[in-house]
Amino acid sequence: MLARLRAFFNPPTPNPLRAPARIFWVAFLVRVLYMTLAHTYRIRISEDHFQFGWEAGRIARALITGYGYSDPFANAFLAHTGPTAWLPPLYPLLLAAIFRVFGVFTLKSAWVLFTIQSAFSAATALATWEIAARCFSRRVALWSAWIWALYPAAMQYAVRWPWEMTITTALFTFTLVLALRLRGIGDEPRPPRTLNLEPRTSQWLLFGLLWALIALCNSTLLLFLPVCVLWILLPNLGAPSMRFHRMGGITGPTLAALLFLACIAPWTIRNWQVFHAFIPLRGNLGAELYMGNGPGSNGLLMEYYHPFQAPEQLRLYASLGEVRYVAQRGALARAFIAAHPTHFAADVARRIFFFWISVPQPADTPWYIEAGRSLNFAFLSLAGLLGLALALRRRIPAAGLFAWAFLLLPIPYYLITVHARFRHPLEPLICILAVYLFQSAERPKLPSTSVR
């Protein structure tokens, strides 16, 4: 029996860099079964279904009902508030497509949405395997992929949250896989005469496409894009020509950049035509900055200033229009920060703590649940950070790239607001590095004894 279990969880694979397909299918089925049996697709209907995608759900409803990309906070009090660029379009468009087929805010739509998210979350296990296999070992890859497939904390957002973080995490993790492939980390060395440049160019094109999808899903992650590209290219710019051509030369990166720009251009052009302002991807920074750093801020988002909760803010938003409203709130936020730098610094310190240790939960959460959740959250952060430190010390390939991800991705959340879900794109790396840390532990050597 034990041998069969080992064979199931650790099957032979023709390519050690590719995860067995059963990891994906087990992860996917576990998520769908849990979501179906636990009825997590029964999203609460309070506030006119606002928790079904929040702003994204409202925009999707407006798209389906003929009002275009608009009305992120519309409700019974104020039915239509005008066009929006509050969110990038990818996730609202996905919701709109589901609503078109299965109905607006219906149980069927919720089940389909969570099933799609479960597929993305399960696919992340495959990318987790390849990152670990290329940088560490098959054993680290095996444990990391199965932990991601079966660990409840890794699947919670896929089966409970109608928001973009599950899709963003999958896209981001696969961009890391492509970065490792393009850099050649973990590849078998090949003689020059066997070089094939076409696969490298196609990988660059896929790299540009994935980053465009990330930009249209959660543009915050674009902070990491320049570092990722430089990490791939810089070590080879001064290398012999054959080695540089093996990376795809300059053609691959150029085509990737052009594809990236071509994918986001329609959205940017739409925003210019609608708002007569340059909004490349999203236009809510000023409003979020105020809600995170205005009077009374404590490190979390002050939702009582949010248009979906505050009727006076909703009226102001509708009367000014989104661009003027966001600009006004941003000016107020910058003025408050300039007048209270110590308060702002304290909020930033709290948000750094919250990002890695645990965000406070509602007061009605039982203390033992909150304690267990915080312990789990903090333990994973600590193990991942220690694993990263060990990888840097041992000069593991791509450890520097991972360190830049840990450094850059949280910065917007340190400055504005924080929630546990904002850490999710980093969690596949946290999982890999935590496994590497514990797999690197050496057993104590027993003193040798001799028989006389």
C-alpha positions in Angstrom: 0.0 0.0 0.0 2.8 2.4 1.0 4.6 1.6 -2.3 1.5 2.4 -4.3 1.1 5.8 -2.5 4.7 6.6 -3.2 4.3 5.6 -6.9 1.2 7.8 -7.2 2.7 10.9 -5.6 6.1 10.4 -7.2 5.6 8.9 -10.6 8.5 8.6 -13.1 8.5 11.4 -15.7 10.3 11.5 -19.1 11.3 15.1 -18.5 12.4 15.9 -14.9 11.5 19.6 -15.5 7.9 18.9 -16.3 5.4 18.0 -13.6 3.3 14.9 -13.9 -0.2 15.7 -15.2 -1.8 14.0 -12.2 -0.7 16.9 -10.0 -2.8 19.3 -12.0 -5.8 17.0 -12.1 -5.7 16.2 -8.4 -5.4 19.9 -7.5 -8.2 20.8 -9.9 -10.6 18.1 -8.7 -9.9 18.8 -5.0 -10.8 22.5 -5.6 -13.9 21.9 -7.6 -15.2 19.2 -5.2 -14.6 21.4 -2.1 -16.2 24.4 -3.8 -19.2 22.3 -4.8 -19.7 20.4 -1.6 -19.0 23.3 0.7 -21.2 25.6 -1.4 -18.7 28.4 -1.4 -20.2 29.4 -4.8 -23.2 30.6 -2.8 -22.0 34.2 -2.6 -23.9 36.4 -0.2 -26.5 38.6 -1.9 -26.2 41.5 0.6 -25.6 45.0 -0.8 -27.2 44.0 -4.1 -24.6 41.2 -4.8 -21.7 43.5 -4.3 -19.5 40.7 -2.9 -19.9 38.9 -6.3 -16.8 40.5 -7.7 -17.1 43.9 -6.0 -16.2 46.6 -8.5 -15.4 44.0 -11.2 -18.9 42.4 -10.8 -20.6 45.8 -11.1 -18.6 46.6 -14.2 -19.5 43.2 -15.7 -23.2 43.8 -15.0 -23.0 47.2 -16.7 -21.3 45.6 -19.8 -24.1 43.0 -20.0 -26.9 45.5 -19.5 -25.7 47.8 -22.2 -24.0 50.6 -20.2 -20.5 49.8 -21.3 -17.4 49.6 -19.1 -18.9 51.7 -16.3 -20.7 51.9 -12.9 -18.2 50.2 -10.5 -20.3 51.2 -7.5 -23.8 51.5 -8.9 -26.6 50.4 -6.6 -30.3 51.0 -5.9 -29.4 54.5 -4.5 -27.5 55.6 -7.6 -28.0 53.3 -10.6 -25.4 54.7 -13.0 -22.2 56.6 -12.3 -20.6 56.8 -15.7 -17.5 55.3 -17.4 -14.6 53.9 -15.3 -11.0 52.9 -15.4 -11.0 51.9 -11.7 -9.9 48.4 -12.6 -8.0 47.0 -15.6 -10.4 45.1 -18.0 -9.3 41.5 -18.0 -11.2 40.2 -14.9 -14.4 42.3 -15.5 -14.5 41.0 -19.1 -14.2 37.4 -17.9 -17.0 38.0 -15.5 -19.1 39.6 -18.2 -18.5 36.6 -20.5 -19.7 34.3 -17.7 -22.7 36.5 -17.0 -23.6 36.5 -20.6 -23.9 32.7 -20.7 -25.0 31.8 -17.2 -26.8 34.9 -15.9 -25.9 38.0 -13.9 -25.0 37.2 -10.2 -26.4 33.6 -10.5 -25.3 30.5 -8.7 -24.3 29.0 -12.0 -22.1 31.9 -12.8 -20.4 31.7 -9.5 -19.8 28.0 -9.9 -18.3 28.4 -13.4 -16.1 31.3 -12.2 -14.7 29.3 -9.3 -14.2 26.4 -11.6 -12.1 28.5 -14.0 -10.2 29.9 -11.0 -9.6 26.4 -9.8 -8.0 25.5 -13.1 -5.7 28.4 -12.9 -4.8 27.6 -9.3 -4.1 23.9 -10.2 -2.0 25.0 -13.2 0.1 27.0 -10.8 1.3 23.7 -9.3 2.8 22.8 -12.6 4.7 26.1 -12.8 5.8 25.6 -9.2 7.2 22.2 -10.0 9.3 23.6 -12.9 10.7 26.6 -11.0 11.8 24.3 -8.2 13.2 21.6 -10.5 15.2 24.1 -12.5 16.6 25.9 -9.5 16.8 23.2 -6.8 16.0 19.6 -7.3 13.3 17.1 -8.2 12.7 16.4 -4.5 12.0 20.1 -3.8 9.8 20.2 -6.9 7.8 17.2 -5.9 7.1 18.5 -2.4 6.4 22.1 -3.5 4.0 21.1 -6.3 2.0 18.7 -4.1 1.8 21.2 -1.2 0.4 23.8 -3.6 -2.0 21.2 -5.0 -3.4 20.1 -1.6 -2.7 22.8 1.0 -5.9 24.6 1.9 -4.3 28.0 2.2 -3.1 27.7 -1.4 -6.6 27.1 -2.8 -8.7 29.4 -0.7 -8.8 32.3 -3.1 -9.7 30.1 -6.1 -12.8 28.7 -4.4 -13.9 31.6 -2.2 -12.9 35.0 -3.7 -14.4 36.3 -7.0 -11.4 38.5 -7.6 -8.3 38.4 -9.9 -5.6 37.2 -7.5 -5.8 33.5 -8.5 -5.4 34.3 -12.2 -2.7 36.9 -11.6 -0.8 34.4 -9.5 -0.9 31.7 -12.2 0.2 34.2 -14.9 3.0 35.6 -12.8 4.3 32.1 -11.8 4.5 31.1 -15.5 6.4 34.3 -16.4 9.0 33.1 -13.9 9.1 29.8 -15.6 9.7 31.5 -18.9 12.4 33.7 -17.4 14.2 30.6 -16.2 13.9 29.0 -19.6 15.1 32.0 -21.5 18.1 32.3 -19.1 18.7 28.6 -19.5 18.6 27.8 -15.8 18.3 24.0 -15.4 18.7 23.2 -19.1 21.0 20.5 -20.3 24.1 22.0 -22.0 24.0 21.7 -25.8 26.8 22.0 -28.3 26.5 25.1 -30.6 25.7 23.2 -33.7 22.4 22.0 -32.2 21.1 25.5 -31.3 17.6 26.2 -32.5 16.7 29.9 -32.3 13.0 29.6 -33.1 11.9 28.2 -29.7 13.6 31.1 -27.9 11.7 33.6 -30.0 8.4 31.9 -29.4 9.2 31.9 -25.7 9.9 35.7 -25.8 6.5 36.2 -27.5 4.8 34.2 -24.9 6.7 36.1 -22.2 5.4 39.4 -23.7 1.8 38.1 -23.9 1.8 36.8 -20.3 3.0 40.2 -19.0 0.4 42.0 -21.1 -2.3 39.8 -19.5 -0.8 40.6 -16.0 -0.9 44.3 -16.8 -4.6 44.0 -17.8 -5.4 41.9 -14.7 -3.3 43.5 -11.9 -0.9 46.2 -13.1 0.8 46.5 -9.7 3.0 43.5 -10.6 4.6 45.5 -13.5 7.1 46.9 -11.0 8.9 43.6 -11.4 8.9 43.5 -15.2 12.0 45.7 -15.9 14.1 43.7 -13.4 12.9 40.4 -14.8 13.9 41.4 -18.4 17.3 42.8 -17.3 17.9 39.6 -15.3 17.4 37.6 -18.4 19.5 39.8 -20.7 22.3 41.5 -18.8 24.6 38.5 -18.2 24.5 37.7 -21.9 24.9 41.2 -23.5 28.7 41.0 -23.3 28.9 37.3 -24.0 30.1 35.7 -27.2 27.6 36.2 -30.1 26.6 32.5 -30.2 25.6 32.5 -26.5 23.6 35.7 -27.0 21.9 34.3 -30.1 20.9 31.3 -28.0 18.9 33.7 -25.9 17.0 34.8 -29.0 19.2 37.8 -29.7 17.6 41.2 -29.7 14.8 40.0 -31.9 13.0 38.1 -29.2 12.9 40.9 -26.6 11.9 43.4 -29.2 9.0 41.3 -30.4 8.0 40.6 -26.8 7.9 44.4 -26.1 5.9 45.1 -29.3 3.4 42.4 -28.4 3.1 43.7 -24.9 2.4 47.2 -26.1 0.0 46.0 -28.8 -2.1 44.1 -26.2 -2.5 47.0 -23.8 -2.8 49.8 -26.4 -6.6 49.3 -27.1 -7.3 49.8 -23.4 -5.1 52.9 -23.1 -6.6 54.4 -26.3 -10.1 53.7 -24.9 -9.3 55.6 -21.7 -7.9 58.6 -23.7 -11.1 58.7 -25.8 -13.4 58.4 -22.9 -11.6 60.5 -20.2 -9.3 62.7 -22.3 -6.6 61.7 -20.0 -3.6 59.4 -20.2 -4.6 56.3 -18.1 -2.4 53.4 -19.3 -4.1 50.7 -17.2 -6.1 51.9 -14.1 -7.1 55.2 -12.7 -7.9 54.8 -9.0 -4.5 55.5 -7.4 -5.5 58.8 -5.8 -8.7 57.5 -4.3 -7.0 54.4 -2.9 -4.1 56.6 -1.6 -6.5 58.7 0.4 -8.4 55.7 1.8 -5.1 54.2 3.0 -3.5 57.4 4.3 -6.2 59.9 5.2 -7.2 61.2 8.6 -7.8 58.3 10.9 -5.7 55.8 8.9 -4.2 52.9 10.8 -2.5 50.9 8.0 -5.6 49.3 6.6 -8.1 50.6 4.0 -10.6 53.1 5.4 -13.6 51.6 3.6 -15.9 54.1 5.2 -14.5 56.6 2.7 -15.2 54.2 -0.2 -17.9 55.1 -2.7 -19.6 51.7 -2.3 -20.0 52.3 1.5 -20.3 56.1 1.8 -23.3 57.7 0.0 -21.8 61.1 0.1 -18.6 59.8 -1.6 -20.7 58.0 -4.2 -22.6 61.2 -5.0 -19.3 63.2 -5.2 -17.8 60.5 -7.5 -20.8 60.6 -9.8 -21.0 64.4 -9.9 -17.2 65.0 -10.5 -16.6 62.0 -12.7 -13.9 59.4 -12.0 -10.9 61.4 -13.2 -11.6 64.5 -11.2 -12.8 62.6 -8.2 -9.6 60.5 -8.1 -7.4 63.6 -8.6 -9.2 65.4 -5.8 -8.8 62.5 -3.3 -5.2 62.1 -4.3 -4.4 65.7 -3.6 -6.0 65.4 -0.2 -4.0 62.3 0.5 -0.6 63.9 -0.5 -1.4 67.0 1.6 -2.2 64.8 4.7 1.0 62.7 4.2 3.1 65.9 3.8 1.6 67.3 7.0 1.9 64.1 9.0 5.0 62.3 7.9 5.4 60.4 11.2 1.9 59.1 11.0 2.5 58.0 7.4 5.7 56.2 8.4 3.9 54.4 11.3 1.2 53.3 8.8 3.9 52.0 6.4 5.5 50.1 9.3 2.2 48.5 10.2 1.5 47.5 6.6 4.9 45.9 6.3 4.1 43.9 9.4 0.6 43.0 8.2 1.9 41.9 4.8 4.2 39.3 6.2 2.8 38.4 9.6 -1.0 38.6 9.2 -3.7 41.2 8.6 -6.2 41.6 11.4 -9.6 40.0 11.0 -13.0 41.2 12.1 -13.6 41.4 15.8 -16.2 38.7 15.8 -13.6 36.1 14.6 -13.0 33.6 17.4 -9.5 34.2 19.0 -8.4 30.6 18.4 -9.2 30.8 14.6 -7.4 34.1 14.4 -4.4 32.8 16.3 -4.1 29.7 14.1 -4.5 31.8 10.9 -1.8 34.3 12.0 0.6 31.5 13.1 0.2 29.8 9.7 0.6 33.0 7.8 3.6 34.2 9.7 5.3 30.7 9.7 5.1 30.5 5.9 6.5 34.0 5.5 9.4 33.3 7.9 10.2 29.9 6.3 10.1 31.4 2.8 12.3 34.4 3.7 14.8 32.1 5.5 14.7 29.8 2.4 15.5 32.8 0.2 18.4 33.8 2.5 19.8 30.3 2.3 19.4 30.3 -1.5 21.2 33.6 -1.8 24.0 32.4 0.5 24.5 29.3 -1.6 24.3 31.2 -4.8 21.4 29.2 -6.1 20.5 30.2 -9.8 17.7 32.7 -9.9 17.8 33.4 -6.1 18.6 37.0 -6.9 15.5 37.2 -9.2 13.3 35.8 -6.4 14.8 38.4 -4.0 13.8 41.2 -6.3 10.2 39.8 -6.5 10.1 39.7 -2.6 11.4 43.3 -2.5 9.4 45.0 -5.3 5.9 43.4 -5.4 4.9 44.5 -1.8 5.9 48.1 -2.2 2.5 49.5 -3.4 0.8 47.7 -0.6 3.2 49.1 2.0 2.3 52.6 0.7 -1.4 52.3 0.3 -3.2 49.4 1.9 -2.7 45.7 2.7 -4.7 42.5 2.7 -3.6 38.8 3.0 -4.6 38.2 -0.6 -2.0 40.7 -1.9 0.7 38.3 -0.9 -0.8 35.5 -3.1 1.4 36.1 -6.2 4.5 35.5 -4.1 3.1 32.4 -2.4 4.3 29.8 -5.0 7.8 31.1 -4.4 7.3 31.1 -0.6 6.2 27.5 -0.9 9.3 26.5 -2.9 11.7 28.3 -0.7 10.2 27.0 2.5 10.4 23.4 1.1 14.0 24.1 0.1 14.8 25.4 3.6 13.5 22.2 5.3 14.9 19.9 2.6 18.3 21.5 3.2 18.3 20.6 6.9 21.1 18.1 7.6 20.6 15.2 9.9 22.9 15.3 12.9 25.8 12.9 12.5 26.0 10.3 15.2 29.5 9.6 16.6 31.0 6.5 15.1 31.5 3.5 17.3 33.8 0.6 16.8 33.2 -2.9 17.9 35.9 -4.4 20.0 
